[in-house]
């Protein structure tokens, strides 16, 4: 049995607009997404609009069991590139024409948002009418007003910042909430109770608190470091107030702190101390090594957090090349503190970074083994993932060498066979790279995948090959950070020259703000 609390129910006949919020991944993932939960609550604040959830593999809504065809607008949340295939499956099963050019005025308007939609709409542009570029709160009300006036006359939407309209291939600028006081802070989330593990959310029996948005650390491989700049913090008072309302509305006492860089929050110690003083238990999905303090770990331990997740990424030389200069001694210090306090530990590493050699891999193996040597009966797990170039990052011009990555992963598996290590498939990594950095031609193989098994050789035909002079598929999407700045950062990869964190250093004019 599955029981949901705080589900919105409205009479369809009393609403003017029906929005199907589609999540092209399983229930467990969908209901663990703070963004998805925020949109559901935010849209339903309007009494004239009814937003209902449709969660893969289902194509009928949770709230009224309505099919996709019954909605005026269908919105897909694109959090992961691999979910593109499920978008096609959901449309196909609902008998809605997959390609936007084949849909009629009687079909729903198909929109999409989320980080993948924001970064590079082109691989899905054949299937999606409108992409929301940025944060939904800034765009959706105006989009809904346009729909009420003009329905699917998409030319009328071109004057709205934050909308990329596939038919016109228009230039647009990202829309973000400037001040977190104006953001929608979720206080009445849907809470799921079930014994079925497939439906248990990642943050089971926990409420999510949006500490901040954006990250300006500038790790050169990471899209989160560039896509939603600048970093915007929720005030301490607002967070405490929201946590209390969440507890009142859910009956839950455990708070999960959510943000691109939670431990970078300027009042993190005060926040977790105040939450602890109010008898909240506290957890967080991951912490940044640079800003982890023992005091934080001690409070998290008292809150019954079991596992700490960290991302050293690689060895010292390569960390410098990706603008993540953390000394080995700092990493060892944090790891020792984690184990001394009795936590389990999970660590993320990347294989295939630019200029990485087999000698570097040998050093990486020794580095991982040394980390494991500090263990005191605690569980330690490693996750090793292929490096995947991403749009709007300094490494967007890099390629994906599947043979090299396969060879290195094979070697690590052999040398570390006695350790718990999860390896991401090099083939999956290549597909993700194509879906992330490809152009509109990629739509062909996405559509084909809905009915056929695609070979590696077929995928390889779509591998991008960009140089600094290339016109990039996402050039029409302005996320604030300038291409000139990214080129400068790309030039620092070989030298390992660092670009300081702008929260503690003078502005270095990335273009995202006017500090």
Secondary structure, 3 states (H helix, E strand, C coil): CEEEECCCCCCHHHCCEEEEEEECCCHHHHCCCHHHHHHHHHHHCCCCEEEEEEECCCCECCCCCCEHHHCCEEEEECCCHHHHHHHHHHHHHCCCCCCHHHCCCCCCEEEEECHHHHHCCHHHCCCCCEEECECHHHCHHHHHHHHHHHCCCHHHHCCCCCEEECCCCCCEECECCCCCCCCCCCCCCCEEEECCHHHCCCCCCCEEEECEECCCCCCCCCHHHCCCCCCEECCHHHHHHHHHHHHHHHCCCEEEEECCCHHHCCCHHHHHHHHHHCCCEEEECCCCHHHCCHHHHHHHHHCCCCEEEEEEECCHHHHHHCCCCCCHHHHHHHHHHHHHCCCEEEEEEEECCCCCCHHHHHHHHHHHHHHHHCCCCCCEEEEEEECCCCCCCCCCCCCCCHHHHHHHHHHHHHHCCCCCEEECCHHHHHHHHHHHHCCCCHHHHHHHHCCCCCCHHHHHCCCCCCCCCCCCCCCCEECCCCHHHHHHHHHCCCCCCCCCCCCCCCCCCCCCCCC
